[in-house]
């Protein structure tokens, strides 16, 4: 049998390797901190996608209403363009001033 002498320096090499591996496991390019940040970013992006899908659905409904509903078109023409029907009188009042 061979006698292997274990000294304080002998443990430095494995401890250094372990610290090196631990450092890159936590702080490296594919480390735990990076993975955590990417998960948060993924959740944020999924939330934004969900909001955009809902907005797209609402826009599709508005487009369909404009294509088929004459009353919707009339409402928009009256409100945004100020159009009126023939022989229709519009009364406009100035805002009242509170004293």
VMD Tcl script that builds the backbone (N, CA, C; Angstrom):
set m [mol new atoms 297]
animate dup $m
set s [atomselect $m all]
$s set {name element resname resid chain x y z} {
  {N N UNK 1 A 0.816 -1.169 0.000}
  {CA C UNK 1 A 0.000 0.000 0.000}
  {C C UNK 1 A 0.867 1.242 0.000}
  {N N UNK 2 A 0.280 2.244 -0.635}
  {CA C UNK 2 A 1.018 3.494 -0.670}
  {C C UNK 2 A 0.408 4.458 0.320}
  {N N UNK 3 A 1.248 5.149 0.908}
  {CA C UNK 3 A 0.789 6.171 1.849}
  {C C UNK 3 A 0.646 7.492 1.105}
  {N N UNK 4 A -0.523 8.030 1.138}
  {CA C UNK 4 A -0.754 9.331 0.523}
  {C C UNK 4 A -0.897 10.328 1.658}
  {N N UNK 5 A -0.091 11.297 1.556}
  {CA C UNK 5 A -0.087 12.297 2.598}
  {C C UNK 5 A -1.080 13.406 2.224}
  {N N UNK 6 A -2.030 13.681 3.092}
  {CA C UNK 6 A -3.024 14.714 2.844}
  {C C UNK 6 A -2.648 15.909 3.697}
  {N N UNK 7 A -2.464 17.001 2.997}
  {CA C UNK 7 A -2.098 18.229 3.698}
  {C C UNK 7 A -3.145 19.292 3.400}
  {N N UNK 8 A -2.947 20.455 3.969}
  {CA C UNK 8 A -3.877 21.568 3.753}
  {C C UNK 8 A -3.924 21.996 2.301}
  {N N UNK 9 A -2.832 21.918 1.606}
  {CA C UNK 9 A -2.794 22.325 0.210}
  {C C UNK 9 A -3.523 21.345 -0.694}
  {N N UNK 10 A -3.617 20.127 -0.324}
  {CA C UNK 10 A -4.255 19.113 -1.150}
  {C C UNK 10 A -5.751 19.419 -1.316}
  {N N UNK 11 A -6.359 20.002 -0.334}
  {CA C UNK 11 A -7.781 20.321 -0.398}
  {C C UNK 11 A -8.051 21.607 -1.165}
  {N N UNK 12 A -7.045 22.390 -1.415}
  {CA C UNK 12 A -7.250 23.656 -2.124}
  {C C UNK 12 A -7.670 23.441 -3.573}
  {N N UNK 13 A -7.117 22.469 -4.229}
  {CA C UNK 13 A -7.435 22.234 -5.639}
  {C C UNK 13 A -8.900 21.811 -5.814}
  {N N UNK 14 A -9.393 20.785 -5.096}
  {CA C UNK 14 A -10.820 20.448 -5.252}
  {C C UNK 14 A -11.756 21.577 -4.803}
  {N N UNK 15 A -11.384 22.287 -3.736}
  {CA C UNK 15 A -12.209 23.396 -3.263}
  {C C UNK 15 A -12.242 24.510 -4.305}
  {N N UNK 16 A -11.125 24.797 -4.935}
  {CA C UNK 16 A -11.068 25.811 -5.989}
  {C C UNK 16 A -11.908 25.413 -7.186}
  {N N UNK 17 A -11.815 24.141 -7.568}
  {CA C UNK 17 A -12.634 23.659 -8.688}
  {C C UNK 17 A -14.112 23.758 -8.355}
  {N N UNK 18 A -14.460 23.401 -7.140}
  {CA C UNK 18 A -15.855 23.478 -6.720}
  {C C UNK 18 A -16.356 24.920 -6.730}
  {N N UNK 19 A -15.570 25.846 -6.238}
  {CA C UNK 19 A -15.954 27.262 -6.256}
  {C C UNK 19 A -16.097 27.777 -7.689}
  {N N UNK 20 A -15.193 27.344 -8.568}
  {CA C UNK 20 A -15.241 27.735 -9.973}
  {C C UNK 20 A -16.549 27.260 -10.618}
  {N N UNK 21 A -16.880 25.997 -10.387}
  {CA C UNK 21 A -18.116 25.433 -10.949}
  {C C UNK 21 A -19.342 26.136 -10.350}
  {N N UNK 22 A -19.330 26.359 -9.050}
  {CA C UNK 22 A -20.441 27.025 -8.383}
  {C C UNK 22 A -20.632 28.448 -8.904}
  {N N UNK 23 A -19.553 29.168 -9.111}
  {CA C UNK 23 A -19.622 30.534 -9.622}
  {C C UNK 23 A -20.309 30.567 -10.983}
  {N N UNK 24 A -19.890 29.697 -11.896}
  {CA C UNK 24 A -20.476 29.710 -13.235}
  {C C UNK 24 A -21.887 29.123 -13.258}
  {N N UNK 25 A -22.212 28.281 -12.288}
  {CA C UNK 25 A -23.576 27.764 -12.196}
  {C C UNK 25 A -24.545 28.878 -11.820}
  {N N UNK 26 A -24.115 29.786 -10.986}
  {CA C UNK 26 A -24.983 30.864 -10.535}
  {C C UNK 26 A -24.891 32.085 -11.455}
  {N N UNK 27 A -23.672 32.527 -11.781}
  {CA C UNK 27 A -23.485 33.794 -12.474}
  {C C UNK 27 A -23.143 33.666 -13.954}
  {N N UNK 28 A -22.971 32.486 -14.472}
  {CA C UNK 28 A -22.547 32.310 -15.855}
  {C C UNK 28 A -23.614 32.683 -16.865}
  {N N UNK 29 A -23.271 32.572 -18.139}
  {CA C UNK 29 A -24.178 32.937 -19.227}
  {C C UNK 29 A -25.469 32.124 -19.181}
  {N N UNK 30 A -25.374 30.870 -18.779}
  {CA C UNK 30 A -26.557 30.020 -18.644}
  {C C UNK 30 A -26.800 29.688 -17.182}
  {N N UNK 31 A -26.435 30.608 -16.301}
  {CA C UNK 31 A -26.540 30.383 -14.872}
  {C C UNK 31 A -27.945 30.600 -14.345}
  {N N UNK 32 A -28.075 30.364 -13.066}
  {CA C UNK 32 A -29.377 30.452 -12.408}
  {C C UNK 32 A -29.968 31.853 -12.466}
  {N N UNK 33 A -29.141 32.880 -12.302}
  {CA C UNK 33 A -29.649 34.245 -12.364}
  {C C UNK 33 A -30.169 34.578 -13.754}
  {N N UNK 34 A -29.483 34.134 -14.759}
  {CA C UNK 34 A -29.910 34.371 -16.157}
  {C C UNK 34 A -31.219 33.636 -16.437}
  {N N UNK 35 A -31.334 32.421 -15.967}
  {CA C UNK 35 A -32.558 31.640 -16.178}
  {C C UNK 35 A -33.735 32.320 -15.481}
  {N N UNK 36 A -33.525 32.802 -14.272}
  {CA C UNK 36 A -34.578 33.497 -13.538}
  {C C UNK 36 A -35.031 34.751 -14.295}
  {N N UNK 37 A -34.078 35.517 -14.785}
  {CA C UNK 37 A -34.404 36.719 -15.554}
  {C C UNK 37 A -35.162 36.397 -16.836}
  {N N UNK 38 A -34.773 35.321 -17.483}
  {CA C UNK 38 A -35.438 34.933 -18.722}
  {C C UNK 38 A -36.868 34.462 -18.454}
  {N N UNK 39 A -37.096 33.796 -17.323}
  {CA C UNK 39 A -38.457 33.372 -16.969}
  {C C UNK 39 A -39.350 34.585 -16.739}
  {N N UNK 40 A -38.825 35.602 -16.066}
  {CA C UNK 40 A -39.601 36.820 -15.842}
  {C C UNK 40 A -39.910 37.513 -17.163}
  {N N UNK 41 A -38.930 37.574 -18.043}
  {CA C UNK 41 A -39.140 38.198 -19.350}
  {C C UNK 41 A -40.176 37.416 -20.160}
  {N N UNK 42 A -40.130 36.093 -20.079}
  {CA C UNK 42 A -41.106 35.253 -20.783}
  {C C UNK 42 A -42.517 35.543 -20.291}
  {N N UNK 43 A -42.693 35.665 -18.969}
  {CA C UNK 43 A -44.017 35.966 -18.418}
  {C C UNK 43 A -44.502 37.331 -18.885}
  {N N UNK 44 A -43.604 38.310 -18.927}
  {CA C UNK 44 A -43.964 39.650 -19.383}
  {C C UNK 44 A -44.398 39.623 -20.847}
  {N N UNK 45 A -43.666 38.885 -21.666}
  {CA C UNK 45 A -43.983 38.788 -23.088}
  {C C UNK 45 A -45.299 38.053 -23.294}
  {N N UNK 46 A -45.541 36.979 -22.539}
  {CA C UNK 46 A -46.805 36.246 -22.653}
  {C C UNK 46 A -47.987 37.134 -22.270}
  {N N UNK 47 A -47.816 37.974 -21.250}
  {CA C UNK 47 A -48.865 38.908 -20.845}
  {C C UNK 47 A -49.141 39.909 -21.965}
  {N N UNK 48 A -48.079 40.427 -22.570}
  {CA C UNK 48 A -48.230 41.389 -23.673}
  {C C UNK 48 A -48.922 40.733 -24.865}
  {N N UNK 49 A -48.568 39.498 -25.181}
  {CA C UNK 49 A -49.205 38.772 -26.285}
  {C C UNK 49 A -50.695 38.602 -26.006}
  {N N UNK 50 A -51.040 38.267 -24.775}
  {CA C UNK 50 A -52.438 38.103 -24.405}
  {C C UNK 50 A -53.210 39.411 -24.585}
  {N N UNK 51 A -52.620 40.521 -24.149}
  {CA C UNK 51 A -53.266 41.826 -24.305}
  {C C UNK 51 A -53.442 42.175 -25.782}
  {N N UNK 52 A -52.427 41.900 -26.595}
  {CA C UNK 52 A -52.516 42.205 -28.022}
  {C C UNK 52 A -53.556 41.336 -28.719}
  {N N UNK 53 A -53.675 40.085 -28.311}
  {CA C UNK 53 A -54.707 39.222 -28.894}
  {C C UNK 53 A -56.103 39.753 -28.577}
  {N N UNK 54 A -56.291 40.192 -27.345}
  {CA C UNK 54 A -57.586 40.751 -26.963}
  {C C UNK 54 A -57.883 42.023 -27.757}
  {N N UNK 55 A -56.870 42.878 -27.906}
  {CA C UNK 55 A -57.043 44.101 -28.687}
  {C C UNK 55 A -57.362 43.777 -30.150}
  {N N UNK 56 A -56.687 42.783 -30.718}
  {CA C UNK 56 A -56.961 42.367 -32.099}
  {C C UNK 56 A -58.393 41.875 -32.243}
  {N N UNK 57 A -58.865 41.115 -31.264}
  {CA C UNK 57 A -60.242 40.622 -31.317}
  {C C UNK 57 A -61.231 41.782 -31.298}
  {N N UNK 58 A -60.984 42.776 -30.445}
  {CA C UNK 58 A -61.862 43.944 -30.390}
  {C C UNK 58 A -61.837 44.710 -31.710}
  {N N UNK 59 A -60.671 44.838 -32.315}
  {CA C UNK 59 A -60.574 45.523 -33.606}
  {C C UNK 59 A -61.305 44.748 -34.698}
  {N N UNK 60 A -61.213 43.427 -34.669}
  {CA C UNK 60 A -61.945 42.611 -35.653}
  {C C UNK 60 A -63.454 42.833 -35.521}
  {N N UNK 61 A -63.927 42.892 -34.278}
  {CA C UNK 61 A -65.347 43.134 -34.048}
  {C C UNK 61 A -65.755 44.523 -34.549}
  {N N UNK 62 A -64.902 45.513 -34.328}
  {CA C UNK 62 A -65.193 46.863 -34.814}
  {C C UNK 62 A -65.230 46.901 -36.334}
  {N N UNK 63 A -64.302 46.232 -36.973}
  {CA C UNK 63 A -64.268 46.181 -38.440}
  {C C UNK 63 A -65.528 45.516 -38.968}
  {N N UNK 64 A -65.911 44.416 -38.350}
  {CA C UNK 64 A -67.115 43.709 -38.794}
  {C C UNK 64 A -68.350 44.585 -38.609}
  {N N UNK 65 A -68.415 45.329 -37.502}
  {CA C UNK 65 A -69.547 46.217 -37.269}
  {C C UNK 65 A -69.585 47.326 -38.318}
  {N N UNK 66 A -68.435 47.857 -38.684}
  {CA C UNK 66 A -68.391 48.907 -39.705}
  {C C UNK 66 A -68.799 48.371 -41.077}
  {N N UNK 67 A -68.513 47.127 -41.337}
  {CA C UNK 67 A -68.876 46.544 -42.631}
  {C C UNK 67 A -70.371 46.240 -42.720}
  {N N UNK 68 A -70.999 45.913 -41.609}
  {CA C UNK 68 A -72.371 45.416 -41.681}
  {C C UNK 68 A -73.408 46.323 -41.020}
  {N N UNK 69 A -73.053 47.112 -40.043}
  {CA C UNK 69 A -74.019 47.886 -39.262}
  {C C UNK 69 A -74.061 49.344 -39.735}
  {N N UNK 70 A -75.144 49.729 -40.396}
  {CA C UNK 70 A -75.279 51.103 -40.903}
  {C C UNK 70 A -75.426 52.101 -39.754}
  {N N UNK 71 A -76.017 51.693 -38.677}
  {CA C UNK 71 A -76.173 52.593 -37.529}
  {C C UNK 71 A -74.817 52.930 -36.907}
  {N N UNK 72 A -73.918 51.979 -36.898}
  {CA C UNK 72 A -72.563 52.228 -36.380}
  {C C UNK 72 A -71.849 53.263 -37.253}
  {N N UNK 73 A -71.981 53.122 -38.556}
  {CA C UNK 73 A -71.359 54.079 -39.479}
  {C C UNK 73 A -71.962 55.464 -39.269}
  {N N UNK 74 A -73.278 55.530 -39.113}
  {CA C UNK 74 A -73.943 56.826 -38.896}
  {C C UNK 74 A -73.471 57.467 -37.596}
  {N N UNK 75 A -73.349 56.666 -36.522}
  {CA C UNK 75 A -72.869 57.198 -35.238}
  {C C UNK 75 A -71.482 57.812 -35.372}
  {N N UNK 76 A -70.607 57.113 -36.081}
  {CA C UNK 76 A -69.242 57.625 -36.247}
  {C C UNK 76 A -69.244 58.879 -37.105}
  {N N UNK 77 A -70.035 58.895 -38.181}
  {CA C UNK 77 A -70.105 60.074 -39.050}
  {C C UNK 77 A -70.627 61.281 -38.290}
  {N N UNK 78 A -71.609 61.071 -37.443}
  {CA C UNK 78 A -72.156 62.183 -36.667}
  {C C UNK 78 A -71.171 62.682 -35.609}
  {N N UNK 79 A -70.551 61.748 -34.920}
  {CA C UNK 79 A -69.678 62.120 -33.803}
  {C C UNK 79 A -68.352 62.708 -34.277}
  {N N UNK 80 A -67.676 62.029 -35.178}
  {CA C UNK 80 A -66.323 62.445 -35.555}
  {C C UNK 80 A -66.295 63.463 -36.692}
  {N N UNK 81 A -67.251 63.373 -37.609}
  {CA C UNK 81 A -67.241 64.267 -38.759}
  {C C UNK 81 A -68.255 65.398 -38.642}
  {N N UNK 82 A -69.141 65.312 -37.654}
  {CA C UNK 82 A -70.125 66.362 -37.451}
  {C C UNK 82 A -71.195 66.404 -38.529}
  {N N UNK 83 A -71.457 65.309 -39.175}
  {CA C UNK 83 A -72.466 65.271 -40.234}
  {C C UNK 83 A -73.870 65.259 -39.637}
  {N N UNK 84 A -74.823 65.828 -40.386}
  {CA C UNK 84 A -76.216 65.865 -39.954}
  {C C UNK 84 A -77.105 65.425 -41.117}
  {N N UNK 85 A -78.295 65.046 -40.796}
  {CA C UNK 85 A -79.267 64.672 -41.825}
  {C C UNK 85 A -79.868 65.942 -42.429}
  {N N UNK 86 A -80.421 65.822 -43.640}
  {CA C UNK 86 A -81.107 67.004 -44.219}
  {C C UNK 86 A -82.270 67.437 -43.325}
  {N N UNK 87 A -82.458 68.732 -43.222}
  {CA C UNK 87 A -83.521 69.354 -42.424}
  {C C UNK 87 A -83.375 69.078 -40.930}
  {N N UNK 88 A -82.168 68.737 -40.483}
  {CA C UNK 88 A -81.924 68.500 -39.061}
  {C C UNK 88 A -81.235 69.731 -38.491}
  {N N UNK 89 A -81.646 70.160 -37.318}
  {CA C UNK 89 A -81.077 71.343 -36.681}
  {C C UNK 89 A -80.266 70.897 -35.472}
  {N N UNK 90 A -79.054 71.417 -35.373}
  {CA C UNK 90 A -78.163 71.096 -34.255}
  {C C UNK 90 A -78.068 72.331 -33.357}
  {N N UNK 91 A -78.284 72.153 -32.086}
  {CA C UNK 91 A -78.138 73.231 -31.111}
  {C C UNK 91 A -76.854 72.981 -30.332}
  {N N UNK 92 A -76.037 74.021 -30.236}
  {CA C UNK 92 A -74.806 73.916 -29.450}
  {C C UNK 92 A -74.852 74.965 -28.352}
  {N N UNK 93 A -74.545 74.556 -27.162}
  {CA C UNK 93 A -74.570 75.449 -26.024}
  {C C UNK 93 A -73.153 75.615 -25.505}
  {N N UNK 94 A -72.818 76.828 -25.101}
  {CA C UNK 94 A -71.496 77.045 -24.523}
  {C C UNK 94 A -71.501 76.513 -23.095}
  {N N UNK 95 A -70.359 76.081 -22.612}
  {CA C UNK 95 A -70.308 75.537 -21.254}
  {C C UNK 95 A -70.644 76.635 -20.232}
  {N N UNK 96 A -71.394 76.265 -19.233}
  {CA C UNK 96 A -71.786 77.256 -18.222}
  {C C UNK 96 A -70.615 77.536 -17.310}
  {N N UNK 97 A -70.502 78.795 -16.926}
  {CA C UNK 97 A -69.429 79.202 -16.014}
  {C C UNK 97 A -69.963 79.196 -14.589}
  {N N UNK 98 A -69.288 78.471 -13.725}
  {CA C UNK 98 A -69.699 78.428 -12.324}
  {C C UNK 98 A -69.107 79.612 -11.575}
  {N N UNK 99 A -69.904 80.222 -10.725}
  {CA C UNK 99 A -69.416 81.388 -9.962}
  {C C UNK 99 A -69.145 81.021 -8.544}
}
mol reanalyze $m
mol bondsrecalc $m
mol representation Tube
mol addrep $m
